[in-house]
Amino acid sequence: MADKRVLGIGVTGTAIAAVCCFTPALVLLLAAVGLSAIMGWLDYVLLPALALFVGITVYGVMKAKGT
C-alpha cells in the first residue's frame, strides 16, 4: 500500500512540475495575481523539484516491482 502511495506522489509531483516547467501555466498565473517579480526565480525552484519528483517516481517503481 505504501509503495503505491509513493509512486502516486512521485507521478503527481512530476506531472505538476513538468507542466509548470514546460508550459507558461505558472507564468500566466503569477502574472494574473501580480507576482511577476518572482518569475526570475522559477528555474531555481522548478528544475530541482522536477528532478526530485522524478527520483521519487523511480524509487516508487522500483519498490513496486520488489527490487
PDB file of N, CA, C and O in Angstrom:
ATOM      1  N   MET A   1       0.818  -1.185   0.000  1.00  0.00           N
ATOM      2  CA  MET A   1       0.000   0.000   0.000  1.00  0.00           C
ATOM      3  C   MET A   1       0.867   1.256   0.000  1.00  0.00           C
ATOM      4  O   MET A   1       0.586   2.199  -0.741  1.00  0.00           O
ATOM      5  N   ALA A   2       1.912   1.280   0.819  1.00  0.00           N
ATOM      6  CA  ALA A   2       2.782   2.449   0.895  1.00  0.00           C
ATOM      7  C   ALA A   2       3.552   2.644  -0.402  1.00  0.00           C
ATOM      8  O   ALA A   2       3.845   3.777  -0.785  1.00  0.00           O
ATOM      9  N   ASP A   3       3.888   1.530  -1.093  1.00  0.00           N
ATOM     10  CA  ASP A   3       4.609   1.637  -2.354  1.00  0.00           C
ATOM     11  C   ASP A   3       3.771   2.354  -3.405  1.00  0.00           C
ATOM     12  O   ASP A   3       4.289   3.170  -4.168  1.00  0.00           O
ATOM     13  N   LYS A   4       2.488   2.054  -3.445  1.00  0.00           N
ATOM     14  CA  LYS A   4       1.611   2.712  -4.415  1.00  0.00           C
ATOM     15  C   LYS A   4       1.432   4.184  -4.082  1.00  0.00           C
ATOM     16  O   LYS A   4       1.289   5.017  -4.977  1.00  0.00           O
ATOM     17  N   ARG A   5       1.439   4.504  -2.787  1.00  0.00           N
ATOM     18  CA  ARG A   5       1.292   5.899  -2.396  1.00  0.00           C
ATOM     19  C   ARG A   5       2.536   6.705  -2.796  1.00  0.00           C
ATOM     20  O   ARG A   5       2.414   7.831  -3.278  1.00  0.00           O
ATOM     21  N   VAL A   6       3.720   6.136  -2.598  1.00  0.00           N
ATOM     22  CA  VAL A   6       4.957   6.802  -3.001  1.00  0.00           C
ATOM     23  C   VAL A   6       4.968   7.000  -4.507  1.00  0.00           C
ATOM     24  O   VAL A   6       5.339   8.069  -4.991  1.00  0.00           O
ATOM     25  N   LEU A   7       4.568   5.987  -5.242  1.00  0.00           N
ATOM     26  CA  LEU A   7       4.514   6.082  -6.698  1.00  0.00           C
ATOM     27  C   LEU A   7       3.517   7.151  -7.131  1.00  0.00           C
ATOM     28  O   LEU A   7       3.800   7.920  -8.050  1.00  0.00           O
ATOM     29  N   GLY A   8       2.364   7.212  -6.487  1.00  0.00           N
ATOM     30  CA  GLY A   8       1.360   8.225  -6.823  1.00  0.00           C
ATOM     31  C   GLY A   8       1.847   9.634  -6.545  1.00  0.00           C
ATOM     32  O   GLY A   8       1.609  10.545  -7.339  1.00  0.00           O
ATOM     33  N   ILE A   9       2.533   9.821  -5.415  1.00  0.00           N
ATOM     34  CA  ILE A   9       3.084  11.138  -5.091  1.00  0.00           C
ATOM     35  C   ILE A   9       4.148  11.531  -6.112  1.00  0.00           C
ATOM     36  O   ILE A   9       4.202  12.680  -6.551  1.00  0.00           O
ATOM     37  N   GLY A  10       4.981  10.586  -6.481  1.00  0.00           N
ATOM     38  CA  GLY A  10       6.028  10.869  -7.459  1.00  0.00           C
ATOM     39  C   GLY A  10       5.476  11.238  -8.813  1.00  0.00           C
ATOM     40  O   GLY A  10       5.932  12.202  -9.429  1.00  0.00           O
ATOM     41  N   VAL A  11       4.498  10.486  -9.286  1.00  0.00           N
ATOM     42  CA  VAL A  11       3.911  10.759 -10.594  1.00  0.00           C
ATOM     43  C   VAL A  11       3.162  12.089 -10.582  1.00  0.00           C
ATOM     44  O   VAL A  11       3.268  12.868 -11.530  1.00  0.00           O
ATOM     45  N   THR A  12       2.415  12.350  -9.528  1.00  0.00           N
ATOM     46  CA  THR A  12       1.674  13.609  -9.435  1.00  0.00           C
ATOM     47  C   THR A  12       2.626  14.802  -9.375  1.00  0.00           C
ATOM     48  O   THR A  12       2.426  15.790 -10.081  1.00  0.00           O
ATOM     49  N   GLY A  13       3.641  14.717  -8.552  1.00  0.00           N
ATOM     50  CA  GLY A  13       4.614  15.802  -8.450  1.00  0.00           C
ATOM     51  C   GLY A  13       5.366  16.028  -9.746  1.00  0.00           C
ATOM     52  O   GLY A  13       5.607  17.170 -10.136  1.00  0.00           O
ATOM     53  N   THR A  14       5.740  14.938 -10.420  1.00  0.00           N
ATOM     54  CA  THR A  14       6.424  15.058 -11.699  1.00  0.00           C
ATOM     55  C   THR A  14       5.541  15.732 -12.731  1.00  0.00           C
ATOM     56  O   THR A  14       6.007  16.589 -13.481  1.00  0.00           O
ATOM     57  N   ALA A  15       4.280  15.356 -12.779  1.00  0.00           N
ATOM     58  CA  ALA A  15       3.363  15.955 -13.753  1.00  0.00           C
ATOM     59  C   ALA A  15       3.170  17.448 -13.488  1.00  0.00           C
ATOM     60  O   ALA A  15       3.182  18.249 -14.422  1.00  0.00           O
ATOM     61  N   ILE A  16       2.994  17.818 -12.241  1.00  0.00           N
ATOM     62  CA  ILE A  16       2.782  19.229 -11.914  1.00  0.00           C
ATOM     63  C   ILE A  16       4.042  20.045 -12.202  1.00  0.00           C
ATOM     64  O   ILE A  16       3.951  21.131 -12.774  1.00  0.00           O
ATOM     65  N   ALA A  17       5.202  19.544 -11.818  1.00  0.00           N
ATOM     66  CA  ALA A  17       6.445  20.258 -12.073  1.00  0.00           C
ATOM     67  C   ALA A  17       6.724  20.359 -13.572  1.00  0.00           C
ATOM     68  O   ALA A  17       7.217  21.385 -14.041  1.00  0.00           O
ATOM     69  N   ALA A  18       6.415  19.313 -14.320  1.00  0.00           N
ATOM     70  CA  ALA A  18       6.634  19.343 -15.761  1.00  0.00           C
ATOM     71  C   ALA A  18       5.713  20.350 -16.435  1.00  0.00           C
ATOM     72  O   ALA A  18       6.138  21.064 -17.344  1.00  0.00           O
ATOM     73  N   VAL A  19       4.479  20.414 -16.011  1.00  0.00           N
ATOM     74  CA  VAL A  19       3.544  21.392 -16.587  1.00  0.00           C
ATOM     75  C   VAL A  19       4.022  22.805 -16.299  1.00  0.00           C
ATOM     76  O   VAL A  19       3.948  23.675 -17.167  1.00  0.00           O
ATOM     77  N   CYS A  20       4.509  23.037 -15.096  1.00  0.00           N
ATOM     78  CA  CYS A  20       4.981  24.378 -14.740  1.00  0.00           C
ATOM     79  C   CYS A  20       6.307  24.716 -15.416  1.00  0.00           C
ATOM     80  O   CYS A  20       6.579  25.889 -15.674  1.00  0.00           O
ATOM     81  N   CYS A  21       7.129  23.725 -15.704  1.00  0.00           N
ATOM     82  CA  CYS A  21       8.422  23.978 -16.352  1.00  0.00           C
ATOM     83  C   CYS A  21       8.279  24.200 -17.853  1.00  0.00           C
ATOM     84  O   CYS A  21       8.905  25.101 -18.411  1.00  0.00           O
ATOM     85  N   PHE A  22       7.466  23.391 -18.498  1.00  0.00           N
ATOM     86  CA  PHE A  22       7.456  23.372 -19.950  1.00  0.00           C
ATOM     87  C   PHE A  22       6.296  24.113 -20.584  1.00  0.00           C
ATOM     88  O   PHE A  22       6.221  24.191 -21.811  1.00  0.00           O
ATOM     89  N   THR A  23       5.415  24.645 -19.810  1.00  0.00           N
ATOM     90  CA  THR A  23       4.330  25.461 -20.341  1.00  0.00           C
ATOM     91  C   THR A  23       4.292  26.762 -19.558  1.00  0.00           C
ATOM     92  O   THR A  23       4.798  26.819 -18.438  1.00  0.00           O
ATOM     93  N   PRO A  24       3.719  27.776 -20.108  1.00  0.00           N
ATOM     94  CA  PRO A  24       3.664  29.053 -19.390  1.00  0.00           C
ATOM     95  C   PRO A  24       2.535  29.123 -18.365  1.00  0.00           C
ATOM     96  O   PRO A  24       2.092  30.219 -18.021  1.00  0.00           O
ATOM     97  N   ALA A  25       2.066  27.997 -17.875  1.00  0.00           N
ATOM     98  CA  ALA A  25       0.938  27.995 -16.941  1.00  0.00           C
ATOM     99  C   ALA A  25       1.255  28.771 -15.670  1.00  0.00           C
ATOM    100  O   ALA A  25       0.454  29.599 -15.234  1.00  0.00           O
ATOM    101  N   LEU A  26       2.404  28.515 -15.076  1.00  0.00           N
ATOM    102  CA  LEU A  26       2.760  29.194 -13.840  1.00  0.00           C
ATOM    103  C   LEU A  26       3.072  30.660 -14.090  1.00  0.00           C
ATOM    104  O   LEU A  26       2.767  31.504 -13.246  1.00  0.00           O
ATOM    105  N   VAL A  27       3.672  30.983 -15.228  1.00  0.00           N
ATOM    106  CA  VAL A  27       3.965  32.374 -15.564  1.00  0.00           C
ATOM    107  C   VAL A  27       2.674  33.166 -15.704  1.00  0.00           C
ATOM    108  O   VAL A  27       2.570  34.286 -15.205  1.00  0.00           O
ATOM    109  N   LEU A  28       1.698  32.589 -16.378  1.00  0.00           N
ATOM    110  CA  LEU A  28       0.407  33.280 -16.526  1.00  0.00           C
ATOM    111  C   LEU A  28      -0.302  33.445 -15.185  1.00  0.00           C
ATOM    112  O   LEU A  28      -0.912  34.481 -14.923  1.00  0.00           O
ATOM    113  N   LEU A  29      -0.220  32.426 -14.342  1.00  0.00           N
ATOM    114  CA  LEU A  29      -0.847  32.506 -13.026  1.00  0.00           C
ATOM    115  C   LEU A  29      -0.195  33.578 -12.165  1.00  0.00           C
ATOM    116  O   LEU A  29      -0.887  34.365 -11.519  1.00  0.00           O
ATOM    117  N   LEU A  30       1.122  33.612 -12.153  1.00  0.00           N
ATOM    118  CA  LEU A  30       1.820  34.623 -11.358  1.00  0.00           C
ATOM    119  C   LEU A  30       1.567  36.027 -11.883  1.00  0.00           C
ATOM    120  O   LEU A  30       1.424  36.967 -11.101  1.00  0.00           O
ATOM    121  N   ALA A  31       1.512  36.175 -13.192  1.00  0.00           N
ATOM    122  CA  ALA A  31       1.222  37.491 -13.767  1.00  0.00           C
ATOM    123  C   ALA A  31      -0.202  37.934 -13.436  1.00  0.00           C
ATOM    124  O   ALA A  31      -0.451  39.120 -13.224  1.00  0.00           O
ATOM    125  N   ALA A  32      -1.118  37.002 -13.393  1.00  0.00           N
ATOM    126  CA  ALA A  32      -2.511  37.344 -13.112  1.00  0.00           C
ATOM    127  C   ALA A  32      -2.711  37.824 -11.683  1.00  0.00           C
ATOM    128  O   ALA A  32      -3.573  38.666 -11.431  1.00  0.00           O
ATOM    129  N   VAL A  33      -1.931  37.302 -10.747  1.00  0.00           N
ATOM    130  CA  VAL A  33      -2.092  37.709  -9.355  1.00  0.00           C
ATOM    131  C   VAL A  33      -1.095  38.788  -8.941  1.00  0.00           C
ATOM    132  O   VAL A  33      -1.060  39.174  -7.772  1.00  0.00           O
ATOM    133  N   GLY A  34      -0.289  39.279  -9.872  1.00  0.00           N
ATOM    134  CA  GLY A  34       0.610  40.379  -9.594  1.00  0.00           C
ATOM    135  C   GLY A  34       1.934  39.994  -8.969  1.00  0.00           C
ATOM    136  O   GLY A  34       2.573  40.824  -8.323  1.00  0.00           O
ATOM    137  N   LEU A  35       2.355  38.767  -9.145  1.00  0.00           N
ATOM    138  CA  LEU A  35       3.622  38.311  -8.575  1.00  0.00           C
ATOM    139  C   LEU A  35       4.667  38.055  -9.668  1.00  0.00           C
ATOM    140  O   LEU A  35       5.396  37.064  -9.622  1.00  0.00           O
ATOM    141  N   SER A  36       4.728  38.950 -10.636  1.00  0.00           N
ATOM    142  CA  SER A  36       5.647  38.773 -11.758  1.00  0.00           C
ATOM    143  C   SER A  36       7.104  38.865 -11.349  1.00  0.00           C
ATOM    144  O   SER A  36       7.974  38.382 -12.073  1.00  0.00           O
ATOM    145  N   ALA A  37       7.392  39.467 -10.216  1.00  0.00           N
ATOM    146  CA  ALA A  37       8.779  39.654  -9.785  1.00  0.00           C
ATOM    147  C   ALA A  37       9.473  38.328  -9.480  1.00  0.00           C
ATOM    148  O   ALA A  37      10.697  38.251  -9.577  1.00  0.00           O
ATOM    149  N   ILE A  38       8.734  37.290  -9.117  1.00  0.00           N
ATOM    150  CA  ILE A  38       9.392  36.027  -8.782  1.00  0.00           C
ATOM    151  C   ILE A  38       9.546  35.090  -9.977  1.00  0.00           C
ATOM    152  O   ILE A  38       9.975  33.948  -9.814  1.00  0.00           O
ATOM    153  N   MET A  39       9.203  35.555 -11.162  1.00  0.00           N
ATOM    154  CA  MET A  39       9.361  34.701 -12.343  1.00  0.00           C
ATOM    155  C   MET A  39      10.818  34.405 -12.646  1.00  0.00           C
ATOM    156  O   MET A  39      11.120  33.368 -13.237  1.00  0.00           O
ATOM    157  N   GLY A  40      11.717  35.274 -12.264  1.00  0.00           N
ATOM    158  CA  GLY A  40      13.139  35.025 -12.495  1.00  0.00           C
ATOM    159  C   GLY A  40      13.687  33.885 -11.651  1.00  0.00           C
ATOM    160  O   GLY A  40      14.707  33.293 -12.004  1.00  0.00           O
ATOM    161  N   TRP A  41      13.037  33.573 -10.563  1.00  0.00           N
ATOM    162  CA  TRP A  41      13.495  32.526  -9.656  1.00  0.00           C
ATOM    163  C   TRP A  41      12.854  31.168  -9.930  1.00  0.00           C
ATOM    164  O   TRP A  41      13.178  30.191  -9.255  1.00  0.00           O
ATOM    165  N   LEU A  42      11.967  31.091 -10.890  1.00  0.00           N
ATOM    166  CA  LEU A  42      11.244  29.838 -11.131  1.00  0.00           C
ATOM    167  C   LEU A  42      12.163  28.689 -11.524  1.00  0.00           C
ATOM    168  O   LEU A  42      11.951  27.557 -11.089  1.00  0.00           O
ATOM    169  N   ASP A  43      13.177  28.957 -12.336  1.00  0.00           N
ATOM    170  CA  ASP A  43      14.077  27.879 -12.762  1.00  0.00           C
ATOM    171  C   ASP A  43      14.866  27.305 -11.600  1.00  0.00           C
ATOM    172  O   ASP A  43      15.190  26.118 -11.599  1.00  0.00           O
ATOM    173  N   TYR A  44      15.178  28.132 -10.613  1.00  0.00           N
ATOM    174  CA  TYR A  44      15.938  27.662  -9.454  1.00  0.00           C
ATOM    175  C   TYR A  44      15.099  26.742  -8.565  1.00  0.00           C
ATOM    176  O   TYR A  44      15.649  25.963  -7.786  1.00  0.00           O
ATOM    177  N   VAL A  45      13.796  26.826  -8.674  1.00  0.00           N
ATOM    178  CA  VAL A  45      12.905  26.011  -7.840  1.00  0.00           C
ATOM    179  C   VAL A  45      12.320  24.843  -8.624  1.00  0.00           C
ATOM    180  O   VAL A  45      12.300  23.713  -8.135  1.00  0.00           O
ATOM    181  N   LEU A  46      11.845  25.111  -9.839  1.00  0.00           N
ATOM    182  CA  LEU A  46      11.110  24.090 -10.588  1.00  0.00           C
ATOM    183  C   LEU A  46      11.990  22.961 -11.116  1.00  0.00           C
ATOM    184  O   LEU A  46      11.580  21.801 -11.075  1.00  0.00           O
ATOM    185  N   LEU A  47      13.181  23.267 -11.606  1.00  0.00           N
ATOM    186  CA  LEU A  47      14.021  22.200 -12.149  1.00  0.00           C
ATOM    187  C   LEU A  47      14.505  21.232 -11.070  1.00  0.00           C
ATOM    188  O   LEU A  47      14.467  20.023 -11.297  1.00  0.00           O
ATOM    189  N   PRO A  48      14.960  21.709  -9.902  1.00  0.00           N
ATOM    190  CA  PRO A  48      15.278  20.739  -8.845  1.00  0.00           C
ATOM    191  C   PRO A  48      14.049  19.979  -8.347  1.00  0.00           C
ATOM    192  O   PRO A  48      14.150  18.803  -7.998  1.00  0.00           O
ATOM    193  N   ALA A  49      12.888  20.641  -8.312  1.00  0.00           N
ATOM    194  CA  ALA A  49      11.666  19.943  -7.902  1.00  0.00           C
ATOM    195  C   ALA A  49      11.321  18.846  -8.901  1.00  0.00           C
ATOM    196  O   ALA A  49      10.908  17.755  -8.509  1.00  0.00           O
ATOM    197  N   LEU A  50      11.486  19.129 -10.180  1.00  0.00           N
ATOM    198  CA  LEU A  50      11.233  18.116 -11.201  1.00  0.00           C
ATOM    199  C   LEU A  50      12.178  16.937 -11.026  1.00  0.00           C
ATOM    200  O   LEU A  50      11.749  15.785 -11.099  1.00  0.00           O
ATOM    201  N   ALA A  51      13.453  17.207 -10.796  1.00  0.00           N
ATOM    202  CA  ALA A  51      14.423  16.130 -10.584  1.00  0.00           C
ATOM    203  C   ALA A  51      14.084  15.318  -9.340  1.00  0.00           C
ATOM    204  O   ALA A  51      14.189  14.092  -9.353  1.00  0.00           O
ATOM    205  N   LEU A  52      13.679  15.989  -8.271  1.00  0.00           N
ATOM    206  CA  LEU A  52      13.307  15.300  -7.041  1.00  0.00           C
ATOM    207  C   LEU A  52      12.112  14.377  -7.257  1.00  0.00           C
ATOM    208  O   LEU A  52      12.133  13.226  -6.822  1.00  0.00           O
ATOM    209  N   PHE A  53      11.075  14.870  -7.923  1.00  0.00           N
ATOM    210  CA  PHE A  53       9.881  14.053  -8.136  1.00  0.00           C
ATOM    211  C   PHE A  53      10.127  12.918  -9.132  1.00  0.00           C
ATOM    212  O   PHE A  53       9.513  11.858  -9.015  1.00  0.00           O
ATOM    213  N   VAL A  54      11.004  13.121 -10.099  1.00  0.00           N
ATOM    214  CA  VAL A  54      11.373  12.013 -10.987  1.00  0.00           C
ATOM    215  C   VAL A  54      12.091  10.929 -10.181  1.00  0.00           C
ATOM    216  O   VAL A  54      11.862   9.737 -10.386  1.00  0.00           O
ATOM    217  N   GLY A  55      12.958  11.355  -9.267  1.00  0.00           N
ATOM    218  CA  GLY A  55      13.633  10.396  -8.393  1.00  0.00           C
ATOM    219  C   GLY A  55      12.657   9.639  -7.515  1.00  0.00           C
ATOM    220  O   GLY A  55      12.803   8.430  -7.332  1.00  0.00           O
ATOM    221  N   ILE A  56      11.660  10.327  -6.965  1.00  0.00           N
ATOM    222  CA  ILE A  56      10.639   9.662  -6.149  1.00  0.00           C
ATOM    223  C   ILE A  56       9.844   8.676  -6.992  1.00  0.00           C
ATOM    224  O   ILE A  56       9.496   7.594  -6.520  1.00  0.00           O
ATOM    225  N   THR A  57       9.555   9.042  -8.233  1.00  0.00           N
ATOM    226  CA  THR A  57       8.821   8.141  -9.129  1.00  0.00           C
ATOM    227  C   THR A  57       9.636   6.880  -9.422  1.00  0.00           C
ATOM    228  O   THR A  57       9.102   5.771  -9.394  1.00  0.00           O
ATOM    229  N   VAL A  58      10.916   7.053  -9.701  1.00  0.00           N
ATOM    230  CA  VAL A  58      11.781   5.896  -9.967  1.00  0.00           C
ATOM    231  C   VAL A  58      11.867   5.007  -8.732  1.00  0.00           C
ATOM    232  O   VAL A  58      11.808   3.782  -8.842  1.00  0.00           O
ATOM    233  N   TYR A  59      12.004   5.611  -7.565  1.00  0.00           N
ATOM    234  CA  TYR A  59      12.036   4.851  -6.317  1.00  0.00           C
ATOM    235  C   TYR A  59      10.728   4.089  -6.111  1.00  0.00           C
ATOM    236  O   TYR A  59      10.751   2.923  -5.715  1.00  0.00           O
ATOM    237  N   GLY A  60       9.593   4.728  -6.375  1.00  0.00           N
ATOM    238  CA  GLY A  60       8.305   4.073  -6.229  1.00  0.00           C
ATOM    239  C   GLY A  60       8.123   2.910  -7.181  1.00  0.00           C
ATOM    240  O   GLY A  60       7.554   1.881  -6.816  1.00  0.00           O
ATOM    241  N   VAL A  61       8.608   3.073  -8.409  1.00  0.00           N
ATOM    242  CA  VAL A  61       8.514   1.985  -9.387  1.00  0.00           C
ATOM    243  C   VAL A  61       9.387   0.814  -8.953  1.00  0.00           C
ATOM    244  O   VAL A  61       8.980  -0.343  -9.060  1.00  0.00           O
ATOM    245  N   MET A  62      10.581   1.113  -8.468  1.00  0.00           N
ATOM    246  CA  MET A  62      11.474   0.036  -8.026  1.00  0.00           C
ATOM    247  C   MET A  62      10.894  -0.694  -6.819  1.00  0.00           C
ATOM    248  O   MET A  62      11.005  -1.918  -6.735  1.00  0.00           O
ATOM    249  N   LYS A  63      10.278   0.030  -5.881  1.00  0.00           N
ATOM    250  CA  LYS A  63       9.670  -0.596  -4.718  1.00  0.00           C
ATOM    251  C   LYS A  63       8.437  -1.409  -5.114  1.00  0.00           C
ATOM    252  O   LYS A  63       8.172  -2.457  -4.525  1.00  0.00           O
ATOM    253  N   ALA A  64       7.692  -0.939  -6.094  1.00  0.00           N
ATOM    254  CA  ALA A  64       6.505  -1.672  -6.536  1.00  0.00           C
ATOM    255  C   ALA A  64       6.876  -2.981  -7.221  1.00  0.00           C
ATOM    256  O   ALA A  64       6.154  -3.973  -7.120  1.00  0.00           O
ATOM    257  N   LYS A  65       8.019  -2.975  -7.925  1.00  0.00           N
ATOM    258  CA  LYS A  65       8.481  -4.195  -8.586  1.00  0.00           C
ATOM    259  C   LYS A  65       9.097  -5.178  -7.603  1.00  0.00           C
ATOM    260  O   LYS A  65       9.192  -6.373  -7.884  1.00  0.00           O
ATOM    261  N   GLY A  66       9.514  -4.671  -6.452  1.00  0.00           N
ATOM    262  CA  GLY A  66      10.110  -5.549  -5.462  1.00  0.00           C
ATOM    263  C   GLY A  66      11.608  -5.664  -5.539  1.00  0.00           C
ATOM    264  O   GLY A  66      12.188  -6.571  -4.943  1.00  0.00           O
ATOM    265  N   THR A  67      12.258  -4.756  -6.267  1.00  0.00           N
ATOM    266  CA  THR A  67      13.718  -4.815  -6.369  1.00  0.00           C
ATOM    267  C   THR A  67      14.366  -3.807  -5.458  1.00  0.00           C
ATOM    268  O   THR A  67      15.593  -3.715  -5.413  1.00  0.00           O
TER     269      THR A  67
END
